[in-house]
Structures are given as structure tokens and as C-alpha cells.
Amino acid sequence: MKALKTILAFVFFLLLMFESKATHIVGGEIYYTSQGNNNYLITLKLYRDCINGQAPYDTLAAIGIFNSSNTLVDSILIPYQFNSINVPSVLNYPCVKSTSNVCVEEAIYTATINLPPIAGGYNIVYQRCCRNNTISNLSSPGSTGATYQITIPDTSLGINSSAYYNSFPPIYLCAGKPFSFDHEATDPDGDSLAYELCNPFDGANSYTPMPQPPFNPPYSSVSYVGGYSAIKPFGASSAFSINPQTGLIAGTPNNTGQYVIAVCVKEYRNGNLLCINKRDFQFNVVSCAPTKVISIQAQQTFCSGLTINFFSTSTNITKYHWDFGDVNLTNDTSHFVNPSYTYNNPGTYTVTLTGDQFDSCSVTTKKTFKVYPLFSPTLTAPAPQCLTGNSFGFSIAGPVQGAPTTDYSWNFGTSATPASSTADSPGGVSYSSTGNKIVKVTLSENGCTKVLTKTVTINPMATADFKMKKLKGCAPFTVNFVDTTNASGNILNYHWNFGDGDSSQLSSVAHTYVPGIYNASLQILATNNFGCNKVFDFKLDSLITVFKMPTASVTATPLFTNMVEPDITFTDLSSNGTNCLLDFGDGTSINVCDFLSEKHSYTEAGIYRARQIVMTDSICSDTSDVTIEVDSDYVLYVPNAFTPNNNGQNEVFAPKISGVVNNYIFRIFDRWGNKVFETTNTTDGWNGYYNNRLCQIDTYIYKIDFNNALTNKSKTVMGCVSLLR
């Protein structure tokens, strides 16, 4: 045995240079079996993390043998036979998928050693550092090691073979799933066994990860972080227990992670404790995907009627059973994948979907659905209105339950009065500006909300603008009234009031005024292409001023004379004149009105046109002309009035001519140009009759044509005569 130890020690030192700190220990145990003649088969089982481990198994496992006084009495190196196997990832959850990110490898070291009986027996010990740095329930797990020890009792208690565990626990558990495992051990001697959860031993350290030989007993326990302990390895929220008689461990780990746990099996004989086999191991708690997922798509539409379409979002389900939650019915079920169901009444229903109902891995889920009548309101935009007097009303159509269960929130847009409302059918909404206005209503019913928008149009009113300057004129004064409105595209209806009692409905009209001051007005009814009407009243105060027209009238006697008798008498017959001018036609004039007679002597023979200009204080004027011929050898006298009234005085109108004349013709015309008298006799005159009837009082035109007998020069004399009574 000494030679074996020497060889193994030499091999150990040769290989030591290739060893490094390992972070792979996830569990282990050590036990022994009596072979007789003080020979014992020592078995060490070690478990490492195949994924997170940083180094392979140790080539040599250093075993220390201590007496009851914790003194090292011997040590051995057990070589690794390279016979490790992967622990099967057996999962006790048939309805979830196995994970592929957890791996545990088992290695078994065995050696037979002869141990003669000593008082108090022996302690067989193996130590190794370190554990996985990812462990959740230990403090500084990356620098925490493990110690596995077993006691060979004093032979006074009898020859003993220690108990050993029948199987290794599952290498991973599913978070949130209940777990149980039979952690039963076998004792070759048939001794009594008792089980408990216990504290794993720490051992070795990061500075001496493979102590050779192991450190002396006693050994300290690992250090748990807050909330974790030997009996609560998954934390306070995850209940965990072991049956002390059977070794059955059970519990539900709630949180994912890696957790160290230790189980102690105590071996009793005749009431005496022989030894304790403490095995620790690492549980990997992972999120397990179920092989079958049952789920119902959340309700997508609300208030869409009593018929609801249901959709399964399940996976790996072959048979479906829907229960639509109508508690008053038993036939409210379906086996379709995506069924529809019509409820008799609105309400809130709990719908249950079971997948593969009678399968051992059947799954069930529930979801709440709110069933309400169809809520599909519509809003129709009202017809456009004109700005003046606009007033809109709004109402909702379509399936709604009405005011008792429906909330309305109206926003009528810009320049609206009122700006908002909560009524179901608001009215009297007016706008102060034109254009398109966005009206929005939010309806809430049974938790369902609909937002509707429409556009209302407010059209502008028709426009018209009329201007006219004040006018002054002389009677009769004709004014042209012309539409000057700037109203392109409008239809216009007119009503002119001329201020003198007359009116017109033409767009442009001429109207004649007599003297006076007149207030005219124009009323226009304008209609634009939107059909919007507006009445415009344009008042034109003192628009028209018409002055009286003066009448110029002057006579001269005689109209024909000669230089023998050159004096001419002018008589003023004008009216309404305030300023008068009488121009004698020979370069001289007078400024006189209302003269009865004015004598003027011409100094030279000739034909003179005398002109009377009569004016008012305004712009009105009138003229009257009279032609006087002053000859050198004859005299013509023509009176300016006569009175054919049978009183024997001034009954006949007859010119008097002296001198010799030829081709004498004397004619008289009324104001319409009708000839009422004619003679070629220089002594004849007109008695005022025409067609045997006495003519009316009026002014008549006379014309005298003759030739001067001495010069054979033709003469024409015209003038006016008044017929009086």
C-alpha cells in the first residue's frame, strides 16, 4: 500500500502543473462497502456542470483518512478512469418540453483500502473547490468549495457498510411547477434510515482548490444569502420539504436560477447512529415551455353585437372544447378551433377553453368577454348654411342605446357658439365665421368609445357695394342711375327710389327731375352662387339738386330800320333771372334784368344779332337772340303783341314797312311749326284766326321775306309775337 501511495503521489505532482482552478462542482457523495478482513471499497461520486464548468474532472482524487480525533492517519490518490457519463435530463413533467441548456456529468472514483479497527473509527474525506459562480442561494459561490465525508464507526458497533442513494435527482426543475423526487437510499446491512434537509459543507478554497491531503475536520457549512437556508433552499416563497421516513422531497420552486441543496441520510443500528451520508447537489430551475399551450385571443372588438367570434392562439392542441360561459345553458359549447357564438343577452361572460380535454396533459384557460349590443353610431353632416342666421343641429344615427347609457361629448370646432355640448342631439349651434368646420363627437357606451368627425360648411353671404356722387343740374335734369356694385357672380334684384315718388327695378335707369332737392335710395337683394341672400340698403341723402331754368326772352322794335330812324327799342320778357346781359351785337351791352324798354341806336347800317343771356345764381342759363337789320333806305316796324278780343283796339298783328320792297312774303307759325297765316300784301295783317277759329294765347313765330327794291338785296326778318286777350 505504501508503494502504491508513493507512485500515485509522483503521478499527482506530474499532473499538478496541468490542473487549474475549476468552477464546475454541482454535487457529490462518498460512501463505503465492507469487503471483509478490514477492507473497504471507497466510492466517490462527483457531479460537474457540463456547460458552465471551466475544467474537466481531476485526474487524481485525494482522499484523506482521519481518526476520531480529527488527525490524519492516511491518504490515498484515486486515479480518474475517464469513465464519466452524462446524467439523463429526466423531467417529471410530461406536459412540458425538456430543456437543452442544462448538462450534468457524473464521474465515479473507487478504491479499496485496508483499515484496521481503531477506537472511535475513521472519517473518510474528499474536498474540492469550487462551485458554479452562477449559484443563486450561496454567498460568493465561485469561491465556495465542497466537502464530502463519511464515518466508518468503531467496530464495537459492528462491521458496517454505509447507506448510498439509489438515484440522482433531476438535473433541472421547472419554475412554478410542483416537484417531487424519491431520494431514498439503500443500506446493505438493513440498518434503520432517517432523512432530513441539511447544510452542505464548504471545503477547500480558491487558493488551494485541490488540497492534498484534505484539510482536517471539523468542516464549516456553506454560507447562504439572505432568505435562503438548508430547509428553504429556494427561498422563503418556495415551500420545500422531505419525508424523514421515505426520503421523498417535494416543493414548488418559484424563481429560476441555480440552487444548492443537501440531503442527509442517517443510519441507525440498535438506536446507535452509525454514520451520515450527506449528499449535496445543484438544482437548475428553468422556465419550462409546456408541450401544449392553450390560450384565447383577447377580445378585439367591443359593443359589436351579441355574436362574438372567438380565436384560439394555442399550440400543439388537437382537440378543442369551448364553454362560452352562458350559465343558463348547457349547449353553449363548441369543438371548433375558432368558433362564433350568439348570446341571448348582453353581459360579461367567462369563456373557458380546454385543449385535449381527456388527455393526461390537458390544458385549460379562461378569459372574460364583454358582450354588448351593436354600437355603430353614424354622424351625418348637415347641409351647408349661409353665415347670416346659421343654426345647425346634430344627431346620431345607427345602433346606440340612447341617452340613459350613452355619454356624448361634442366639439363643434372654431367660432362655434356653443363650443361644446353633452346632449345627445344638440341644436342651435351657430358659427361666426365662414369656412369648413370640423365637428367631433366622442360617444361612450358600455365601456366602448367611438369618435366620429364630420365637416360642416358655412357659406359667405352675397356682397354688394354701391356708390354715387351728389349731382346738381338744371331742370329738366336727367340723371342716369347705373349699378356700380362689385358683386361678381351674384344675382342682384334692384329697387330704385328716386325720391320724387317714382321708382324702378332696372339695374340701370335714367330719370328726369324738376327743380328740387331729392333723397334717392337703392335697395339690392343679392344672391350668390351658394344661394345666400342679403338685402343691402344704400341711402343717398340730398343726392340730386335741381335748379329752376331761367327763361331768356327779348324783343326789339323795329327789327328793320334804316339810318334815317336808327333807334331800336328792346323789351325784356325773361323770367327767373338774377343776372342778365343784353349784348346789342355792335360791341356794346348792358347788365340789366326786368327792363320794360331800352333804346339803342345803331350808328352804322348792317345786320346785328342782339343776345340776351339770363342766369340764376347757380349754373343754369338761357339765351334769347333777336336780329336787327339797319338799312340805309327803308324802315320795317314789327309789333311784339296784339289782342284779337273784339274790343276794337290792337285787333290785328301787321308789320309796317316804308320804302320800296319786292317779293314781300309775311308768314306766321305756331310753336309746333304749323303755318297759321301767310300774305304777300304789305298792308295785310293777321287777325289771330286759323281755319276760322281764334288761336290760343301763346307766342308765335313770324318770318318776313322781301327784296330791297333799290339794291335788289334779299332780306329775312324773324321774330316772336304774343297773342293776348
C-alpha positions in Angstrom: 0.0 0.0 0.0 2.9 2.3 0.8 4.4 1.7 -2.7 1.0 2.4 -4.3 0.8 5.7 -2.4 4.3 6.7 -3.5 3.6 6.0 -7.2 0.3 7.8 -7.1 1.9 10.8 -5.3 4.5 11.0 -8.0 1.9 10.9 -10.7 -0.1 13.6 -8.9 2.8 16.0 -8.9 3.5 15.4 -12.5 -0.1 16.2 -13.4 -0.4 19.1 -11.0 1.1 21.5 -13.4 -1.8 20.9 -15.8 -4.5 21.4 -13.2 -6.2 24.8 -12.6 -8.9 26.2 -10.5 -12.2 24.6 -11.5 -15.6 26.0 -11.2 -17.7 23.0 -12.0 -18.7 21.2 -8.8 -22.5 20.8 -8.7 -22.8 17.9 -6.2 -21.4 14.6 -4.9 -21.3 12.0 -2.2 -18.9 9.5 -0.7 -19.8 6.1 0.8 -18.1 2.7 1.5 -18.8 -1.0 1.4 -17.2 -3.5 3.8 -15.2 -6.2 1.8 -14.2 -8.2 4.9 -10.8 -8.5 6.6 -10.9 -4.7 7.3 -11.0 -4.0 3.6 -13.4 -1.3 2.5 -14.4 -0.3 -1.1 -14.5 3.5 -1.1 -16.8 5.1 -3.7 -16.7 8.8 -4.5 -19.3 10.2 -6.9 -18.7 13.7 -8.3 -21.0 15.8 -10.5 -19.9 18.7 -12.7 -21.6 21.3 -14.9 -21.0 20.3 -18.5 -21.9 23.8 -19.7 -20.6 26.2 -17.2 -17.7 24.2 -15.9 -14.3 25.6 -16.7 -12.2 22.5 -16.3 -12.5 18.7 -16.7 -12.6 16.2 -13.8 -9.4 16.0 -11.6 -7.0 13.3 -12.8 -6.5 12.3 -9.2 -8.9 12.5 -6.3 -7.2 13.0 -3.0 -8.9 11.1 -0.2 -8.0 11.8 3.5 -8.5 9.3 6.3 -8.9 10.8 9.8 -9.3 9.2 13.2 -12.0 10.3 15.7 -9.6 13.0 17.0 -9.6 14.5 13.5 -6.0 13.6 13.0 -4.9 12.5 9.5 -3.8 8.9 9.7 -3.5 8.1 6.0 -4.3 9.5 2.5 -4.8 8.0 -0.9 -5.0 9.2 -4.5 -7.6 7.6 -6.6 -6.9 8.0 -10.3 -9.7 9.1 -12.7 -10.7 6.2 -15.0 -12.2 8.6 -17.7 -15.5 6.8 -17.3 -17.8 9.8 -16.7 -21.3 9.7 -18.1 -24.0 12.5 -18.7 -26.8 12.3 -16.2 -30.0 11.9 -18.1 -32.1 15.0 -18.1 -35.2 13.2 -16.8 -38.1 15.5 -16.2 -41.0 14.7 -14.1 -43.3 17.0 -16.1 -44.7 15.1 -19.0 -46.6 18.2 -20.2 -43.6 20.5 -20.7 -40.7 20.4 -23.1 -37.2 19.3 -22.0 -34.6 22.0 -21.9 -31.3 21.7 -23.7 -29.3 24.3 -21.8 -28.6 22.2 -18.7 -26.0 19.5 -18.6 -24.6 17.4 -15.6 -21.8 14.9 -15.9 -21.1 12.1 -13.3 -17.7 10.6 -12.5 -17.1 7.7 -10.1 -13.8 7.2 -8.3 -13.3 3.9 -6.5 -10.5 2.3 -4.4 -10.2 -0.5 -1.9 -8.4 0.4 1.3 -7.5 -1.7 4.4 -8.4 0.0 7.7 -7.6 -1.9 10.8 -10.0 -1.3 13.7 -9.3 1.7 15.9 -11.1 3.3 18.8 -13.7 5.8 17.5 -13.4 4.6 13.9 -12.4 6.7 10.8 -13.6 9.7 8.8 -13.2 9.3 5.0 -12.9 12.8 3.4 -12.7 14.4 -0.1 -12.6 18.2 -0.7 -12.7 20.3 -3.9 -13.2 23.9 -4.9 -15.1 25.5 -6.4 -18.8 25.6 -7.1 -20.6 27.3 -10.0 -20.3 31.1 -9.8 -23.9 31.3 -11.1 -25.5 29.7 -8.0 -28.3 31.9 -6.6 -28.6 30.9 -2.9 -25.0 31.0 -1.8 -22.8 33.9 -0.9 -19.7 34.0 -3.2 -20.4 30.6 -4.8 -17.4 30.9 -7.1 -15.0 30.7 -4.2 -17.1 28.2 -2.2 -15.9 24.6 -2.2 -17.4 21.2 -1.2 -16.5 18.6 1.4 -17.8 15.0 1.2 -17.2 12.8 4.2 -18.4 9.5 5.6 -17.7 7.8 9.0 -16.6 4.2 9.5 -17.8 3.6 13.1 -16.0 1.9 15.8 -16.1 -1.9 15.3 -17.7 -2.2 18.7 -20.9 -1.2 17.0 -20.3 -3.9 14.4 -18.9 -4.1 10.9 -20.8 -1.6 8.7 -21.4 -0.7 5.1 -22.8 2.8 4.7 -26.1 3.6 3.0 -25.9 5.1 -0.5 -28.5 6.9 -2.6 -30.4 5.0 -5.2 -30.6 7.6 -7.9 -29.6 11.2 -8.7 -32.3 13.9 -8.7 -33.4 15.5 -11.9 -30.8 18.0 -13.1 -33.4 20.7 -13.6 -36.8 21.7 -12.4 -39.5 23.9 -13.9 -40.2 27.2 -12.3 -43.7 27.3 -10.9 -44.2 23.6 -11.3 -44.7 21.3 -8.3 -41.8 18.9 -7.9 -41.3 15.6 -6.1 -38.4 13.1 -6.0 -37.8 9.9 -4.2 -34.5 10.5 -2.5 -34.4 7.0 -1.0 -31.1 5.4 0.0 -30.2 1.7 0.3 -28.3 0.3 3.3 -26.6 -3.1 2.6 -26.9 -4.0 6.3 -30.5 -3.3 6.6 -30.0 -0.6 9.2 -32.7 2.0 10.0 -32.5 5.2 7.9 -33.8 8.7 8.6 -33.8 11.6 6.1 -33.5 15.4 6.6 -32.5 18.5 4.7 -29.2 19.7 5.9 -26.4 22.2 5.3 -23.8 21.4 2.7 -20.2 21.5 3.7 -17.8 24.1 2.4 -14.4 22.8 1.6 -11.0 23.8 0.1 -10.8 27.3 -1.3 -9.8 29.2 -4.4 -6.2 29.3 -3.3 -6.0 25.6 -2.5 -8.7 24.1 -4.8 -7.4 20.5 -4.5 -5.9 20.1 -1.0 -3.6 17.1 -0.7 -4.4 15.7 1.7 -7.8 17.4 2.6 -8.0 19.8 5.4 -8.7 18.3 8.9 -12.2 18.2 10.3 -14.4 19.7 11.5 -15.9 21.5 8.5 -18.0 24.6 8.2 -21.2 24.8 6.3 -21.7 26.9 3.2 -22.9 30.5 3.7 -26.5 31.2 2.4 -27.6 34.6 1.2 -30.5 36.2 3.0 -33.8 34.4 2.7 -32.2 31.1 1.9 -31.3 28.2 4.2 -30.9 24.4 4.3 -34.6 23.9 4.8 -35.5 26.8 2.4 -33.1 26.3 -0.4 -35.4 28.0 -2.9 -36.2 30.9 -0.7 -39.0 31.8 1.7 -41.6 31.9 -1.1 -41.0 28.3 -2.2 -42.1 25.7 0.3 -39.8 22.6 0.2 -39.8 19.5 2.5 -38.5 15.9 2.8 -40.3 13.0 4.3 -38.0 11.7 7.1 -39.1 8.1 6.7 -39.1 7.7 2.9 -36.8 10.4 1.7 -39.4 11.9 -0.7 -38.7 15.5 -1.3 -41.4 17.8 -2.6 -41.9 21.5 -3.3 -42.5 24.2 -5.9 -39.6 26.4 -6.9 -41.0 29.7 -7.9 -37.9 31.5 -9.3 -35.4 30.5 -12.0 -31.8 30.1 -11.0 -29.3 27.5 -9.7 -29.7 26.4 -6.1 -27.5 24.1 -3.8 -29.3 21.7 -1.6 -28.1 18.9 0.7 -29.9 15.7 1.9 -28.6 13.7 4.9 -29.5 10.1 5.4 -28.7 8.9 8.9 -28.0 5.3 9.6 -29.1 3.8 12.9 -28.5 0.3 14.4 -29.9 -0.7 17.7 -30.6 3.0 18.4 -27.0 4.0 17.7 -26.1 6.4 15.0 -23.5 4.7 12.8 -22.9 7.4 10.1 -24.4 10.1 8.0 -24.2 10.2 4.2 -24.5 13.9 3.2 -25.1 14.4 -0.5 -25.3 17.8 -1.9 -26.4 18.7 -5.4 -27.4 21.6 -7.6 -30.9 22.2 -8.8 -31.3 24.2 -12.0 -34.7 25.9 -12.0 -35.6 27.0 -15.6 -38.6 28.4 -17.4 -40.1 25.3 -19.0 -42.1 25.7 -22.1 -45.2 23.5 -22.0 -45.6 21.0 -24.7 -49.2 22.3 -25.1 -50.1 25.9 -24.9 -53.7 26.9 -24.5 -54.7 30.5 -25.0 -57.6 32.6 -26.2 -57.0 35.8 -28.2 -58.1 38.7 -26.1 -61.3 40.4 -27.2 -60.6 42.7 -30.1 -63.9 44.3 -30.7 -66.5 45.5 -28.2 -70.1 46.5 -28.5 -70.3 44.8 -31.9 -73.4 42.8 -31.2 -74.4 39.6 -29.4 -72.4 37.4 -31.8 -68.8 37.0 -30.8 -66.0 35.5 -32.8 -63.5 33.6 -30.7 -60.0 32.8 -31.8 -57.6 30.2 -30.3 -53.9 31.1 -30.1 -53.0 27.7 -28.8 -50.2 25.4 -29.9 -49.9 21.6 -30.0 -53.6 21.2 -29.4 -55.5 18.6 -31.4 -58.9 18.8 -29.7 -60.8 21.9 -28.5 -63.6 22.3 -26.1 -65.1 25.8 -25.7 -67.5 26.7 -23.0 -68.9 30.2 -23.6 -69.9 30.8 -20.1 -73.7 31.2 -20.6 -74.6 29.7 -17.1 -78.3 29.3 -18.0 -77.5 26.9 -20.9 -75.7 23.6 -21.3 -75.3 23.6 -25.0 -73.2 26.8 -25.1 -70.1 24.8 -26.2 -68.2 24.2 -29.4 -65.3 21.9 -30.7 -64.3 24.2 -33.5 -60.8 25.9 -33.3 -62.2 29.4 -33.9 -65.9 29.3 -33.2 -68.5 32.0 -33.0 -71.4 32.2 -30.6 -74.5 34.3 -30.2 -75.5 35.2 -26.7 -79.1 35.7 -25.7 -78.4 38.7 -23.5 -75.7 41.2 -23.1 -73.4 40.9 -20.2 -69.9 39.8 -19.0 -69.1 36.1 -19.6 -66.2 33.9 -18.6 -65.2 31.8 -21.6 -63.3 28.5 -20.9 -61.1 26.8 -23.5 -59.8 23.2 -22.8 -57.3 21.6 -25.0 -57.2 17.8 -25.4 -59.8 17.6 -22.7 -59.4 13.9 -21.7 -55.6 13.7 -22.3 -53.3 13.5 -19.3 -51.7 16.8 -20.5 -55.0 18.6 -21.0 -54.7 22.3 -20.5 -57.3 24.9 -19.7 -57.6 28.7 -19.8 -60.2 31.2 -19.1 -60.8 34.7 -20.4 -63.5 37.3 -19.8 -65.6 38.7 -22.7 -67.9 41.7 -22.5 -70.9 41.2 -24.7 -72.9 44.3 -25.6 -75.4 45.2 -28.3 -74.1 46.6 -31.6 -72.6 50.1 -31.0 -72.1 51.5 -34.5 -73.2 55.1 -34.5 -73.0 57.3 -37.5 -73.0 61.1 -37.9 -74.3 62.8 -41.0 -73.0 66.2 -41.9 -75.9 68.8 -42.1 -76.4 70.7 -45.3 -74.3 73.9 -45.7 -75.8 77.1 -44.5 -75.3 80.8 -45.0 -73.4 82.8 -42.5 -76.3 85.1 -41.6 -78.8 83.3 -39.4 -77.0 80.0 -39.5 -78.1 77.4 -36.9 -77.1 73.8 -37.0 -78.5 70.7 -35.3 -76.7 67.4 -34.9 -77.9 63.9 -34.2 -76.5 60.4 -34.1 -77.9 57.6 -36.2 -77.2 53.9 -36.0 -77.4 51.3 -33.2 -76.9 53.1 -29.9 -78.7 52.5 -26.7 -79.7 56.1 -26.2 -79.1 58.9 -23.6 -79.5 56.8 -20.5 -76.5 54.6 -21.2 -74.6 56.7 -23.8 -72.3 59.6 -23.0 -71.8 62.3 -25.6 -69.0 64.8 -25.9 -69.4 67.2 -28.8 -66.8 69.7 -30.0 -68.2 71.9 -32.7 -65.0 73.5 -34.0 -63.8 77.0 -34.3 -66.0 80.1 -33.9 -68.9 77.9 -32.7 -71.5 79.0 -30.1 -71.8 76.9 -28.0 -68.3 75.4 -28.5 -69.3 72.0 -27.0 -72.2 70.0 -25.6 -73.0 66.8 -23.9 -76.5 66.5 -25.3 -77.5 63.6 -27.4 -78.9 65.8 -30.2 -77.6 69.3 -29.7 -79.2 72.1 -31.7 -78.9 75.9 -32.1 -75.2 75.7 -32.9 -74.1 78.8 -34.8 -70.8 80.0 -36.3 -69.4 83.5 -36.5 -67.1 82.9 -39.5 -67.3 81.2 -42.8 -65.5 78.1 -44.0 -65.3 74.4 -43.2 -65.6 73.5 -39.5 -64.6 70.1 -38.1 -67.3 68.7 -35.7 -66.2 65.8 -33.5 -68.3 63.8 -31.1 -67.0 61.1 -28.7 -69.6 58.5 -27.7 -69.1 56.2 -24.8 -71.4 53.3 -24.1 -70.7 50.1 -22.0 -67.0 50.9 -22.0 -66.9 51.3 -25.8 -65.8 54.5 -27.3 -66.4 55.8 -30.8 -65.1 59.0 -32.2 -67.0 60.5 -35.2 -66.0 63.6 -37.2 -67.8 65.5 -39.9 -67.3 68.8 -41.7 -69.9 71.5 -41.8 -69.8 74.3 -44.2 -70.7 77.9 -43.6 -71.0 79.8 -46.8 -70.4 83.6 -47.2 -73.2 86.0 -47.8 -73.6 87.8 -51.1 -71.9 91.1 -51.3 -72.9 94.4 -52.9 -71.4 97.9 -52.7 -72.9 101.0 -54.4 -71.6 104.5 -54.5 -72.8 107.6 -56.3 -71.7 111.2 -56.2 -74.1 114.0 -55.5 -75.3 115.7 -58.6 -76.6 119.2 -59.4 -78.4 120.3 -62.5 -80.9 122.5 -64.2 -84.5 121.5 -64.8 -85.4 119.4 -66.5 -82.4 117.4 -65.1 -82.0 113.8 -66.3 -79.8 111.5 -64.1 -78.5 108.1 -65.2 -78.7 105.7 -62.3 -76.2 102.9 -63.0 -75.4 99.8 -60.9 -71.8 100.2 -59.7 -71.8 97.3 -57.2 -68.8 95.0 -57.1 -70.7 91.7 -56.9 -69.2 89.4 -59.4 -71.1 86.1 -59.6 -74.1 87.4 -57.6 -77.6 87.6 -58.8 -79.0 91.1 -58.0 -82.5 92.4 -57.7 -82.9 96.2 -57.7 -85.3 98.7 -56.3 -84.5 102.3 -57.0 -86.4 105.1 -55.2 -85.8 108.4 -56.9 -87.1 110.5 -54.1 -89.9 112.1 -56.1 -92.4 109.3 -55.8 -91.1 107.4 -58.8 -89.2 104.1 -58.6 -87.7 101.4 -60.9 -86.5 97.8 -60.7 -84.0 98.1 -63.6 -80.3 97.7 -62.9 -79.6 101.0 -64.8 -82.2 103.6 -65.5 -82.4 107.3 -66.5 -84.8 109.6 -64.5 -85.6 113.3 -65.2 -86.2 115.7 -62.3 -88.0 119.0 -61.9 -86.5 121.6 -59.6 -86.0 120.5 -56.0 -83.7 118.6 -53.7 -84.1 114.8 -53.7 -83.1 111.9 -51.3 -82.6 108.9 -53.5 -82.1 105.3 -52.3 -81.2 101.9 -53.7 -82.2 98.5 -52.2 -80.4 95.5 -53.6 -81.3 91.9 -52.9 -78.1 90.0 -53.7 -77.9 86.2 -54.1 -74.5 84.5 -54.5 -73.7 81.1 -56.1 -74.2 79.4 -52.7 -77.8 80.7 -52.6 -77.0 83.0 -49.8 -79.2 86.2 -49.8 -78.6 89.6 -48.3 -80.5 92.8 -48.6 -78.4 96.0 -49.0 -79.9 99.4 -48.4 -78.0 102.4 -49.8 -79.5 105.7 -48.7 -78.3 108.7 -50.8 -79.4 111.8 -48.9 -79.6 115.1 -50.9 -78.2 113.2 -53.8 -79.9 115.3 -56.5 -80.3 119.1 -56.5 -82.2 120.6 -59.5 -82.4 124.3 -60.0 -85.1 126.2 -61.9 -84.2 127.0 -65.5 -84.3 130.8 -66.3 -86.1 131.9 -69.5 -84.5 134.4 -71.7 -86.8 136.4 -74.0 -86.1 139.8 -75.5 -87.9 141.7 -78.3 -86.7 144.5 -80.5 -88.8 147.2 -82.3 -88.4 147.7 -85.1 -86.5 144.8 -86.5 -86.0 146.6 -89.8 -85.0 150.2 -90.0 -82.7 152.5 -91.7 -80.2 155.0 -90.8 -83.0 157.7 -91.0 -84.6 156.1 -87.9 -81.7 154.1 -86.3 -83.3 153.8 -82.8 -84.4 150.3 -81.7 -86.5 149.7 -78.6 -85.6 146.4 -76.7 -88.2 144.9 -74.3 -87.2 142.2 -71.6 -89.7 139.3 -71.4 -87.3 137.0 -69.4 -88.2 135.2 -66.1 -86.3 133.6 -63.2 -83.2 135.5 -64.0 -80.9 137.0 -61.3 -78.1 138.1 -63.6 -78.8 139.3 -67.2 -76.7 140.5 -70.1 -78.0 142.2 -73.2 -75.4 142.3 -76.0 -76.6 144.6 -78.8 -74.3 142.9 -81.3 -72.4 146.1 -82.1 -69.8 145.8 -79.3 -72.0 147.4 -76.6 -74.0 145.7 -73.9 -75.9 146.3 -70.7 -76.3 144.2 -67.5 -79.9 144.7 -66.7 -82.8 142.4 -66.0 -86.6 143.1 -66.0 -86.4 146.3 -68.0 -89.5 147.4 -69.7 -87.8 149.2 -72.6 -84.3 150.0 -73.5 -83.5 152.1 -76.6 -80.4 151.6 -78.5 -79.2 153.5 -81.6 -77.0 151.8 -84.2 -74.5 154.1 -85.8 -74.0 152.0 -88.9 -76.1 150.2 -91.3 -75.9 146.4 -91.0 -77.4 143.3 -89.6 -77.0 142.9 -85.8 -77.7 139.9 -83.6 -78.6 141.1 -80.2 -78.4 138.3 -77.5 -79.9 138.2 -74.0 -78.1 135.9 -71.5 -80.2 135.2 -68.4 -78.6 133.3 -65.4 -79.6 132.2 -62.0 -77.3 132.1 -59.0 -76.4 128.5 -60.0 -75.1 127.1 -63.1 -78.3 127.4 -65.1 -78.6 129.9 -68.0 -80.7 130.6 -71.1 -80.3 132.8 -74.2 -82.6 134.7 -76.5 -81.5 136.2 -79.8 -83.1 138.9 -82.0 -81.8 140.0 -85.4 -82.0 143.7 -86.3 -81.3 145.0 -89.8 -80.4 148.6 -90.2 -80.7 149.6 -93.8 -80.0 152.9 -95.4 -83.3 153.3 -97.4 -86.3 151.5 -95.7 -87.9 151.1 -92.4 -89.6 148.0 -91.0 -91.6 148.1 -87.8 -93.0 144.8 -86.3 -95.1 145.0 -83.1 -94.5 142.3 -80.4 -98.1 141.6 -79.3 -101.7 142.1 -80.3 -105.1 141.4 -78.7 -107.8 140.0 -81.0 -110.6 140.3 -78.5 -113.1 142.3 -80.5 -112.7 145.4 -78.5 -111.7 147.4 -81.5 -108.1 148.0 -80.3 -105.0 146.2 -81.5 -107.0 143.5 -83.2 -104.6 142.7 -86.0 -100.8 141.9 -86.0 -99.3 143.6 -89.1 -95.8 144.9 -89.7 -95.3 148.4 -91.1 -92.7 148.9 -93.8 -91.7 152.1 -95.6 -89.7 152.3 -98.8 -89.9 150.2 -101.9 -89.7 146.4 -101.5 -90.2 143.5 -103.8 -91.2 139.8 -103.3 -92.8 140.5 -100.0 -94.0 137.4 -98.0 -95.3 137.6 -94.4 -95.7 134.2 -92.6 -96.7 133.3 -89.0 -96.1 129.8 -87.4 -97.2 128.3 -84.1 -94.7 126.8 -81.7 -95.1 123.4 -83.4 -94.1 124.8 -86.8 -97.5 124.9 -88.3 -98.1 127.8 -90.6 -101.2 129.7 -89.4 -101.0 132.8 -91.7 -99.4 134.0 -94.9 -99.7 137.1 -97.1 -97.8 139.0 -99.9 -99.6 142.3 -99.3 -97.6 144.7 -97.3 -100.8 146.1 -95.8 -102.3 142.9 -94.6 -102.1 141.6 -91.1 -103.1 138.5 -89.0 -106.3 138.7 -87.0 -105.4 135.7 -84.8 -107.6 133.2 -86.6 -106.7 129.9 -88.2 -109.2 127.7 -90.0 -111.9 130.1 -88.8 -111.0 129.6 -85.2 -109.3 132.1 -82.9 -105.9 130.7 -81.9 -104.9 130.2 -78.3 -102.9 132.6 -76.2 -99.3 131.8 -77.0 -96.1 133.1 -78.6 -95.9 132.8 -82.3 -93.0 133.0 -84.8 -93.2 135.4 -87.7 -91.0 135.5 -90.8 -90.8 138.3 -93.3 -89.0 137.9 -96.6 -88.5 140.7 -99.1 -86.0 142.3 -101.5 -84.7 145.8 -101.3 -86.0 147.4 -104.5 -83.1 149.7 -104.7 -80.3 147.2 -104.1 -82.2 144.0 -105.0 -80.8 142.6 -101.8 -82.9 139.9 -100.2 -83.9 140.3 -96.5 -85.4 137.9 -94.0 -86.7 139.1 -90.7 -87.8 136.7 -87.9 -89.2 137.3 -84.5 -91.9 136.5 -81.9 -95.3 138.0 -81.3 -97.5 137.3 -78.4 -101.2 136.7 -78.9 -103.0 138.2 -75.9 -106.6 138.8 -74.9 
